[in-house]
Amino acid sequence: MEVKRSLSDKAIRDNKIIQDALETGNPKAYARLLKYYWNPVYFMIFKMTGNESDADDLTIEAFTKAFKNLHQFTFDFAFSTWLYKIAINHSIDHFRKKNQNNFSSDTNAGHKNLNPIPEDIPSQNPDPEEILINKQKIDLIREVVERLKPHYRTLIELRYFSELSYDEISKQMQLPLGTVKVQLFRAKELLYNILKTSQEKL
C-alpha cells in the first residue's frame, strides 16, 4: 500500500489498521477502529436524532455497514470522512423510512381547507392479519436468537428484549462498556446473517 503524503498521521494509522483487517480478518483491528471512532460517530448521530437509544442503534448499524463494505474503502482518503458519510446517509435513510408512514397525514395537515377523506386514513389499530404477521415475525426472531451462542444470545436479549442500555448491560454482565459494544456488534451481525437465510419464513 502506497501511503499518500497528504494524509494526516491519524489517517495513516487508520489505513494500517484497515489493511490488517482486510488482509488477516484480525478482530482486534476492527475493535481498534470501533474504539477510535465510536464516540465521534455516536455524538454526530445523537445531534441528528436527539435520542440516546436511536443514536446507539444507528451507530452500531453504521459500523456494521462500514465494516461489511470495508473492501470498498479507498486508501487515498481519510477513513473518518468515509465512515462519517456512511453514518450520516444511514441515519437519513432511517428517518426517511420512519417518516414514510406519516407522510400522508403530515401532507394533509398542511391543507386544512381541503375536504377530509376519512376512508383514506388508515386505522391506527392493526387488523387481525397484521397481528398474525407481526407475531410470526417476533416468533421467528426469537427462534433465530436461540441459535446464537449463549453469550451473544444474552446480549441480544438484554438489549432488544429487556431494552437495557449499554451501561446497564455492562454492569449486569460485568464487562467493560467497550467490550459490550464490540460484542453486541458481532451478535447483531450473526443475527442478521441467520435472519437473511430465513426470509422465506416471514
ChimeraX attribute file (.defattr): number of C-alpha atoms within 10 A of each C-alpha:
attribute: neighborCount
match mode: 1-to-1
recipient: residues
	/A:1	7
	/A:2	6
	/A:3	12
	/A:4	12
	/A:5	9
	/A:6	10
	/A:7	15
	/A:8	12
	/A:9	10
	/A:10	11
	/A:11	20
	/A:12	20
	/A:13	12
	/A:14	20
	/A:15	22
	/A:16	15
	/A:17	19
	/A:18	24
	/A:19	17
	/A:20	16
	/A:21	20
	/A:22	15
	/A:23	10
	/A:24	10
	/A:25	12
	/A:26	14
	/A:27	12
	/A:28	13
	/A:29	19
	/A:30	18
	/A:31	17
	/A:32	15
	/A:33	18
	/A:34	19
	/A:35	14
	/A:36	12
	/A:37	16
	/A:38	17
	/A:39	12
	/A:40	13
	/A:41	23
	/A:42	21
	/A:43	16
	/A:44	15
	/A:45	26
	/A:46	18
	/A:47	11
	/A:48	15
	/A:49	16
	/A:50	11
	/A:51	11
	/A:52	15
	/A:53	15
	/A:54	16
	/A:55	21
	/A:56	20
	/A:57	14
	/A:58	22
	/A:59	27
	/A:60	22
	/A:61	19
	/A:62	24
	/A:63	23
	/A:64	16
	/A:65	16
	/A:66	20
	/A:67	19
	/A:68	11
	/A:69	10
	/A:70	18
	/A:71	13
	/A:72	9
	/A:73	16
	/A:74	11
	/A:75	19
	/A:76	15
	/A:77	16
	/A:78	17
	/A:79	23
	/A:80	17
	/A:81	11
	/A:82	14
	/A:83	19
	/A:84	19
	/A:85	14
	/A:86	17
	/A:87	24
	/A:88	18
	/A:89	12
	/A:90	18
	/A:91	21
	/A:92	15
	/A:93	12
	/A:94	13
	/A:95	13
	/A:96	12
	/A:97	11
	/A:98	11
	/A:99	12
	/A:100	11
	/A:101	11
	/A:102	10
	/A:103	12
	/A:104	12
	/A:105	13
	/A:106	12
	/A:107	10
	/A:108	14
	/A:109	11
	/A:110	9
	/A:111	10
	/A:112	9
	/A:113	8
	/A:114	9
	/A:115	8
	/A:116	11
	/A:117	8
	/A:118	8
	/A:119	7
	/A:120	9
	/A:121	10
	/A:122	10
	/A:123	9
	/A:124	6
	/A:125	8
	/A:126	11
	/A:127	9
	/A:128	9
	/A:129	9
	/A:130	11
	/A:131	12
	/A:132	12
	/A:133	12
	/A:134	14
	/A:135	12
	/A:136	14
	/A:137	15
	/A:138	13
	/A:139	13
	/A:140	17
	/A:141	16
	/A:142	14
	/A:143	12
	/A:144	17
	/A:145	22
	/A:146	15
	/A:147	13
	/A:148	16
	/A:149	11
	/A:150	11
	/A:151	12
	/A:152	21
	/A:153	19
	/A:154	18
	/A:155	24
	/A:156	22
	/A:157	15
	/A:158	18
	/A:159	16
	/A:160	10
	/A:161	11
	/A:162	10
	/A:163	13
	/A:164	17
	/A:165	14
	/A:166	20
	/A:167	14
	/A:168	14
	/A:169	20
	/A:170	18
	/A:171	12
	/A:172	11
	/A:173	13
	/A:174	10
	/A:175	12
	/A:176	13
	/A:177	14
	/A:178	16
	/A:179	13
	/A:180	19
	/A:181	22
	/A:182	18
	/A:183	16
	/A:184	21
	/A:185	22
	/A:186	16
	/A:187	21
	/A:188	19
	/A:189	16
	/A:190	18
	/A:191	20
	/A:192	13
	/A:193	11
	/A:194	16
	/A:195	18
	/A:196	10
	/A:197	9
	/A:198	13
	/A:199	10
	/A:200	7
	/A:201	9
	/A:202	13
